[in-house]
Amino acid sequence: MTSPLLELPATPAAAVEVFGDRLLLAERYVALLAGAGVERGLIGPRETPRLWERHILNCAGLADLPDEGDTVLDLGSGAGLPGLVLALRRPDIEVVLVEALQRRATFLAEAVEHLGLTNVTVRRARGEELVGTIEVDVVTARAVAPLERLGGWALPLLRSHGRLLALKGEQADAELAAARPALRKAGAVEAEVVMVGNAEQLTEARVVVVTRGVASSRRSAKRPR
C-alpha cells in the first residue's frame, strides 16, 4: 500500500500515553491516512496536519466503552474512523468494518493487512443489507447520519441489550432529544449522552449511547465470519 505522503504531523505526547505499546501501529495508520487516504479522497488534504487531534485521538476515547470480548460493528466506516482506532487500542475485541463504497472498502482491507490486525474484518455492504445475517454487541458510528436515521440502521444489527455508540458534537443533547421517538420505534429502551476520554489526552468526546431492548427471537444469532 504505497502512496506519496504529505508531510506527516508530529506524534503528540498524548498519543504516546493513549496508545502505549500500540503507538507504532497508530503512527503507521496515520501515515496511511496522510498518504493513500488523501490520494483516494477519503481524507481531505487540509485534515493532514490535524489527523491526530481531530481524528485519531477524537475517536480513541470511545475505546473505553466496549466490554472485553465484544464484537463491534463500525457502520459506514469510511477511512476506518472510529473502527480501526478501536481495533488498535483494544486488541481484546473483534471489529467489523462495514462500508458500502468499493474504494473505501478496498482501502480498509489494505489497511488491515498493512497493519497486521487480526481482530478486524471488512464487509462491503450497507448496514440494512446485513440485518438477519449478523448480530453484534456494539455498533459504532461517526459522522454517518443524524440519530433518527442512524438508529433505524444500527439497532436491528444489535443483540438484546446491545449498544449503539455514536460520536457526536456539541449538539448531541438536542439531537438526542429530537430523535427519541424514532429511537424508541426502532427498539431502543435507553439513550443518553456520555463523555469519554479526557481533555489532557485530547480524547474527550461526546457519545450518544443507545441501548436496544430484547431482540426478536426470529432473528439470526450468527456471529460475523
C-alpha positions as CSV (number, residue, x, y, z in Angstrom):
1,M,0.0,0.0,0.0
2,T,2.3,2.7,-1.3
3,S,1.4,6.3,-2.0
4,P,3.1,9.7,-1.9
5,L,2.9,11.2,1.6
6,L,2.0,14.7,2.5
7,E,4.1,16.0,5.4
8,L,3.1,13.9,8.5
9,P,2.0,15.6,11.6
10,A,4.3,15.1,14.6
11,T,3.1,12.5,17.1
12,P,1.7,14.3,20.1
13,A,2.7,13.3,23.6
14,A,-0.9,12.4,24.3
15,A,-0.8,9.7,21.6
16,V,2.1,8.1,23.5
17,E,0.0,7.9,26.6
18,V,-3.1,6.7,24.8
19,F,-1.7,4.0,22.6
20,G,1.2,2.8,24.7
21,D,2.9,-0.2,23.1
22,R,0.5,0.1,20.1
23,L,1.8,3.5,19.2
24,L,3.9,2.3,16.3
25,L,0.7,0.8,14.7
26,A,-1.2,4.1,15.3
27,E,1.6,6.0,13.6
28,R,1.5,3.7,10.6
29,Y,-2.2,4.2,10.4
30,V,-1.7,8.0,10.4
31,A,0.8,7.6,7.6
32,L,-1.8,5.6,5.6
33,L,-4.4,8.3,6.1
34,A,-2.0,11.0,5.1
35,G,-0.9,9.1,2.0
36,A,-3.4,6.7,0.4
37,G,-6.2,8.2,2.4
38,V,-5.7,11.6,0.9
39,E,-4.8,10.4,-2.5
40,R,-8.0,8.3,-2.7
41,G,-10.2,11.1,-1.4
42,L,-11.0,9.5,2.0
43,I,-9.4,12.3,3.9
44,G,-9.2,15.9,2.8
45,P,-5.6,17.3,2.4
46,R,-6.3,20.1,4.8
47,E,-7.0,17.5,7.5
48,T,-3.5,16.1,7.4
49,P,-1.9,18.5,10.0
50,R,-4.7,17.6,12.5
51,L,-5.1,13.9,11.9
52,W,-4.0,13.1,15.5
53,E,-6.1,15.6,17.3
54,R,-9.2,15.8,15.2
55,H,-9.5,12.2,14.1
56,I,-7.3,9.6,15.8
57,L,-7.4,10.9,19.4
58,N,-11.0,12.1,19.0
59,C,-12.0,8.5,18.3
60,A,-9.7,6.9,20.9
61,G,-11.8,7.8,23.9
62,L,-14.6,5.6,22.5
63,A,-12.4,2.5,23.3
64,D,-13.3,2.9,27.0
65,L,-16.9,1.7,26.4
66,P,-16.9,-1.8,24.8
67,D,-16.5,-4.8,27.1
68,E,-13.8,-7.4,26.8
69,G,-14.7,-9.9,24.1
70,D,-17.3,-7.7,22.4
71,T,-17.9,-7.8,18.7
72,V,-18.1,-4.2,17.5
73,L,-19.5,-3.2,14.1
74,D,-18.3,0.1,12.7
75,L,-21.1,1.3,10.5
76,G,-20.1,3.5,7.5
77,S,-16.5,3.1,8.5
78,G,-15.1,5.3,5.7
79,A,-11.4,5.6,6.4
80,G,-11.7,3.4,9.5
81,L,-12.8,6.1,12.0
82,P,-13.5,5.1,14.6
83,G,-13.3,1.3,13.9
84,L,-9.6,1.0,13.2
85,V,-8.8,3.2,16.2
86,L,-10.8,0.9,18.4
87,A,-9.1,-2.1,17.0
88,L,-5.7,-0.6,17.7
89,R,-6.5,0.3,21.3
90,R,-8.5,-2.8,22.1
91,P,-7.0,-6.0,20.7
92,D,-9.3,-7.8,23.1
93,I,-12.4,-7.0,20.9
94,E,-13.5,-8.1,17.4
95,V,-14.1,-5.2,15.0
96,V,-16.2,-5.5,11.8
97,L,-15.7,-2.5,9.4
98,V,-18.8,-2.1,7.3
99,E,-18.5,0.2,4.3
100,A,-20.7,0.3,1.2
101,L,-18.4,2.1,-1.2
102,Q,-15.9,-0.1,-3.0
103,R,-12.9,2.3,-2.9
104,R,-13.3,2.8,0.8
105,A,-13.8,-0.9,1.5
106,T,-10.6,-1.6,-0.6
107,F,-8.7,1.0,1.5
108,L,-9.9,-0.6,4.7
109,A,-8.9,-4.1,3.6
110,E,-5.5,-2.9,2.6
111,A,-5.1,-1.0,5.8
112,V,-6.0,-4.1,7.9
113,E,-3.4,-6.2,6.1
114,H,-0.8,-3.5,6.2
115,L,-1.2,-3.0,10.0
116,G,-1.4,-6.8,10.6
117,L,-4.6,-6.5,12.6
118,T,-6.0,-10.0,13.3
119,N,-9.1,-8.7,15.2
120,V,-10.6,-6.9,12.2
121,T,-12.7,-7.9,9.2
122,V,-14.1,-5.8,6.4
123,R,-17.6,-6.2,4.9
124,R,-18.6,-4.2,1.8
125,A,-22.3,-3.7,2.4
126,R,-24.9,-1.3,3.7
127,G,-26.0,-1.8,7.3
128,E,-29.6,-2.7,6.3
129,E,-28.3,-5.4,4.0
130,L,-26.8,-7.2,7.0
131,V,-29.9,-7.4,9.1
132,G,-30.7,-11.0,9.9
133,T,-27.2,-12.2,9.0
134,I,-25.2,-10.7,11.8
135,E,-25.8,-9.6,15.4
136,V,-23.2,-7.7,17.4
137,D,-22.7,-6.4,20.9
138,V,-21.9,-2.8,19.8
139,V,-22.4,-0.6,16.7
140,T,-20.2,2.5,16.4
141,A,-20.7,5.4,14.0
142,R,-19.0,8.8,13.4
143,A,-20.4,11.4,11.0
144,V,-22.7,8.8,9.3
145,A,-26.2,10.2,9.7
146,P,-28.5,12.0,12.2
147,L,-29.5,9.9,15.1
148,E,-33.1,9.5,13.9
149,R,-31.8,7.6,10.8
150,L,-28.8,6.1,12.4
151,G,-30.9,4.3,15.0
152,G,-33.0,2.7,12.3
153,W,-29.9,1.3,10.6
154,A,-27.9,0.3,13.7
155,L,-30.4,-1.1,16.3
156,P,-31.5,-4.1,14.1
157,L,-27.9,-5.2,14.0
158,L,-27.6,-5.4,17.8
159,R,-28.1,-8.3,20.1
160,S,-30.5,-7.9,23.0
161,H,-29.2,-5.1,25.3
162,G,-26.5,-4.3,22.7
163,R,-25.5,-0.6,22.4
164,L,-25.1,1.9,19.6
165,L,-22.2,4.3,20.3
166,A,-22.5,7.4,18.2
167,L,-19.8,10.0,18.3
168,K,-21.5,13.4,18.2
169,G,-20.6,17.1,18.6
170,E,-21.8,19.9,20.8
171,Q,-25.4,19.5,19.7
172,A,-25.6,15.9,20.9
173,D,-28.2,16.5,23.6
174,A,-30.5,18.4,21.3
175,E,-30.1,15.8,18.6
176,L,-30.9,13.0,21.0
177,A,-34.0,14.8,22.3
178,A,-35.3,15.2,18.8
179,A,-34.5,11.6,17.9
180,R,-36.0,9.8,21.0
181,P,-39.4,8.9,19.4
182,A,-37.6,7.4,16.3
183,L,-35.2,5.5,18.5
184,R,-38.0,4.0,20.6
185,K,-39.7,2.9,17.5
186,A,-36.5,1.2,16.3
187,G,-36.3,-0.8,19.6
188,A,-34.3,1.4,22.0
189,V,-35.0,1.2,25.7
190,E,-32.4,3.7,26.9
191,A,-30.5,6.6,25.4
192,E,-28.1,9.1,27.0
193,V,-25.1,11.3,26.2
194,V,-21.9,10.4,27.9
195,M,-18.5,12.0,27.9
196,V,-15.5,9.7,27.2
197,G,-11.7,10.3,27.4
198,N,-10.2,13.4,29.0
199,A,-9.1,16.8,27.8
200,E,-5.4,16.3,28.8
201,Q,-5.1,13.4,26.4
202,L,-7.1,15.1,23.7
203,T,-9.6,12.2,23.8
204,E,-12.6,13.9,25.3
205,A,-15.7,13.4,23.2
206,R,-19.5,13.2,23.4
207,V,-21.0,9.8,22.7
208,V,-24.7,9.1,22.4
209,V,-25.2,5.6,23.9
210,V,-28.4,3.9,22.8
211,T,-29.3,0.6,24.3
212,R,-31.5,-1.9,22.4
213,G,-34.2,-3.9,24.1
214,V,-34.8,-7.6,23.7
215,A,-34.2,-8.6,20.1
216,S,-36.8,-10.7,18.3
217,S,-36.2,-14.5,18.6
218,R,-36.9,-14.8,14.9
219,R,-33.7,-13.0,14.1
220,S,-30.4,-14.9,13.4
221,A,-27.9,-15.2,16.2
222,K,-24.9,-15.7,13.9
223,R,-21.6,-14.1,14.8
224,P,-19.7,-12.4,12.0
225,R,-17.4,-14.6,9.9
